[in-house]
Amino acid sequence: MVTADLAYYSLVAVYSAMAIYTISFVAFALDLAKRSGDAQQAAARAAKAEALATTTVSLSSSGGSTVVLDRPSGGAGGAVPAAGGSAKASSFERVAIAMMLLGFVVHVSSVVLRGLAAGRVPWANMFEFSLTGTAIIVGVYLAVQLVVNLRFLGAYVMGLNLVLLAIGTVNYYVAVSPLPPALQSAWLVIHVFVAILGTAFFAIAAGLSAAQLVQTKREQSKLAGLRFLDTLPGAERLEDLAYRIALVGFVLWTFTLIAGAIWAERAWGRYWGWDTKEVWTFIIWVLYAGYIHARATRGWRGARSSWLSIIGFAAVMFNFSVVNVFFKGLHAYSGL
């Protein structure tokens, strides 16, 4: 009865976290809209100031009196400070971050309650993997914020989290059940947790790569509108951030691959057996190894680099959503 109660309260906490995350997502979206408005007003002020300055120069050169104009505030040309600068956070952004933190606390409590109900770590099936994985994505995003300002990715992180949580809760939910014999190992704690952590870094890197693609189009004047992009870092900076974060994820994924091989030898007596899950884990490793190698030694920059990062994360999502459900093998622990 206690186990059933804990599992129920865990589910209630999940739905509560989703509701709070929804408020955060809306606030982040409104902040992006406000950024667009501020950038448009700044551009209009800059254009007006430039026009007045041109008129002043014309009058001065023709012998007229010279008028001294005050430049608009906000930097050269009245531009809105880019993300990561000293721009003051908007009220929408403050609400979004506060709701994200509150949702994260509630989310983590749901993970803990599920673990207590199961009497083990809560990532032994797809529902639990979704539950824990989405919490870690938010946790990694908040941790990275301590080093570099990624507030502009808030809507992406919250949107992705809501989608994955909704799919996991609606489609993958299973009642608490004992572990299969092959999973009754300390490697379950190490191997799967590191895989989840690597996935979180890949998710953030993919978001930065997508932002880089859009920002590149913007800088090449091939994309009209979306004035909030003026407040984001430049394409080169976004690419550098995506590469650094993906590199951390790659190190974690490499450990995942090695730990999985060691666990396989202990559980099944062989390090590698070309099981579908093993193959896709290796494919993901190869994709990110290619991305890192191409960018570091071949000088790949711009769209090619971004697409490799995005394709790598798409392979991670395919491995989780399709391979676990539709492919049978020794790793078929979806619980469905």
N, C-alpha and C positions, 0 to 999 in steps of 0.2 A: 504493500500500500504506500509505503514511504517512497519507493522507487517511482511508482506511477505519479505520485504528487509532484515529485521533483521534475519529472519529465514534462508534466503539464505546465508547471511554473516556468520551465525553460522555454516552452513554446509560447507562453504568454509574453515572456520577455523578448522573444524574437519579433513578434508582431508589434510590440511596443517600440522596439528599436527601429523597425521599418517605418513606423509612423513618424518618429523623431527624425530619421534620415530624410524622409520626404520633405519635412519643413526645411531642413538644411539644404536639400537640393534646390528647392524653390528660391531660398534666400541667395544661394550662389548664382542661380540663373538671373535673379533680379540685379545682383551686383554686376554681372556681365553687361546687362542692359544699361545700368547706370554708367559703367565704364564707356560704353558706346556713346551715350549722351554727352558725357564730359569731354570725350575725345573730339566729338563733332563741334561742341562749343569752343573748345580750345583752337581747333583748326579754323573756325570762323573768325575768332578774335585775331589769330595770327595773320589771316588773309586781309582782314580790315586794317591791321597795323601796318602791314607791308604796303597796302595801297596808299595809306596816308603818308607813309614814309616816302614813297615814290613821288607823291604830289609835292611834298615838302622840298625834296631835292630839285624838282622841276622849277618850283617857285624861286628857290635860292639861286639856281644857275641862271635864271632869267632876270636877276636883279631885284627880286621881291624880298620881302622880309622873311626870315627863317623862323619856323615854328618848331619848338622842341616837343617831342612826343614822349610820353611814358610808355615803356614796353609793358605788355601784359605779364602778369605773374605766371609761374608754372614752368619756368625754364625757357630756353631759347625758342623763339617762335610761339610761345604760349602752349607748348606741347604738354600733355599730361605725363607725369613721371611714369616710367615703365615699371612693371611688376618687379618686385625685388628691390626697388628704390625706397625712398623715404616717404612715399605717398601715404597719407593717413588712411587707415582702413575705413570704408564706408559703414554705415549702420547695418546695411544688408550683410556685409561680409562678417561683421562682428556677430550678428545673429547666427549666420551660417556656421561659423567656427564653434560657437557655443553649443548649438544643437548637435553638431558633429561629435563634440566631446561628450555631451550627455548621452547621445545615441550609442557611442562607443562603450561607455560604462555599462549601459543596459545590455548591450550586445555581449560584452564579455561575461556579464552575469549569467546570460542564457547559456553560454558555452560552459561555464563552471557548473551550473545546475545540471546540464546534460551529462557532464562528466561524473558528477556525484551520483546521478541516477543510474548510470551504467557501471559505476565502480571502476572506471578506467579512463584513459585519455579519450576525449570525444572527437575522434576522427577515424573511426573504423569502417564507415560506410559513406555513401555519397552525400546523404543529408548532413551528417556530422562534418564531413570535409567541407561542404558548402558553408555551414555555420561557422566553423573555425576559420576557414580560409578568408571569408569576407571580413571577419573581425580583424584578422592580421593585415589585410590590405589597408584598412582604415588606420590601424596602429602604425604601419610602416609609413603611410602618408603623413601622419601627425609627427612621427619621429624625424622624417626628412625635413619637415618644416623648421625644425630647430637648426638646421644647417643652411638651407636655401629656401627662399620664399616660392612656394608652389601654390599659392592661394588661387591662382587662375585655373588650376586643375580641379578645384573643389567640385564643380558641377559634374565633371567626368567621373571622379572617384565615387561620388554619391550615386550618380545614375547607374554606373556599373554595379555597385554594391546592391542597390535595390533590385536590379534585374536578376543578379545571381542569387540573392536571398529569396526572391519570389519563386524562381525556378526550383531552387533547392527545397523550399518549404512545401510548395504545392505538388511538385512532381516526384521528389525523392524522399519524402518523409517516411520513416519507418520507426516502429516502436523500438524501445531499448531491448537489445538481445545480447546473448553471450558471444564472445569472440570465437571465430573458427580456430582450430588448433594452429594453423600456419601463422596466424596473427598474434598468438600468445607469446610475444617476444619483446624484449627491450628495444629491438630495432624498430618496432612500430612507433615508439615515441620519437626516436631520432630520425629515421628515414622519412616518415611522412611529414613531420613537423618542418624539417628543412625544405622538403619539396613545396610545402605551403608557403614558406617564407620566400623561397625563390620565385614562386608564382606571383607573390605580391609585388616584388621588385620589377618583374617583367610587365605587370599590369601598368604600373606607373610609367615605366619606360615607353610602353606603347602609346600611352596618352600624350607624352611629350613628343613622340615621333609624329603622331597625328597633328598635333599643334604646329610642329615644324613644317609639315607639308602645307598647311593652310597659310602659315606665316610667310613661307617662301613665295607662294602665289601672290600674297598681298604685297610683298616687297618688290616683286616683278611687275606690279601694277596690272596683274591679270585677274584680280578679284575685287569686285566693287562691294561696298558696304562693309559690314562687320567691323565697325570702327573701334570696337574694344581691342582688336588686335594691335592697335597703336600703343596700348598700355602693357602689352606682353613683351618679354625679352625677344631679341631678334632671332632669326632662324638659326644662325650659327650657334648662339648660346643655347637654344633649345636642343639642338643636335648634340652638343657637348654634354648637357645634362642627361639626355636620354642614354647616351653611350656609357656614362659613368654609372648610372643606376642599373642599366642592363648588365654591366660588367659584374656588379655585386650579385645580381641574380644568377649570372652564369657560374660564378664560383660556387654558389649554393647548389645549383643544379648539378654541377660536376660531383659534388659530395653526395648528392641524392643518388646519382647513377652508381657511384662506387659503393655506397652503403647498401643500395638495393642488391647489388651483385653479391656482397658478403652475406646479406640476409637470405638470398636465394640459395646460396651454398649450404647454409645452416638448415634451411627449411626443406629443400628438395634435393640436396646433394650435388648441385651444379651451379656455377656462377652465372651462366648465360644459357638460355634455351630458346631464344627467338620467339618467346611469347609475345602476343600482340602489344601488351602494355610495355614490355621491355623494349620492343622495337620503336614504339612511338616516343618513349622517354629518350632513346638514343637519337631519333630524328630531331627532336627538339634541341638536344645538345648540339647536334651538327649544325642546325640552322643558326643558333646563337654563336657557335664557334666561327662559322663562316662570316657572320655579321661583324664580330669583333676583329677577326683576322683581316677581312677586306677593308675595314675602316682604318685599322692600325698600320697595315703594310701596303695596301693597294691604293690608299688615298681616296677611298670612296667617300663622297660627301653628298649632301643634299638628298634628293628624293630616293636615290637607290639605297642609301643607308637607312632612311626612314622606313621604306617598305620592307626591308629585311627584318627590322625590329617588329613591325606590325604583323608580318607573316609568322614570325616566331611565336608571338603571343597567341595568334589565331590557332597555331598548332597545339599550344598548351590547352586552349579551350576545347579544341577538338578531342584531344586526349582525355580530358575530363568528361565531356558531355556525350560524345559519340562512342569512343572506344570502351568506356566503362559500361555503357548500356547495351550496345549492339554487338560487341565482340566478346566471345566467351574464351576463357583461358584460366590459367592458374591465378590470375589477379582479379577474377570476377567477384569483387567484394562490395558491389553496389548496395546489397541488401534488398534490392527490389525483387 
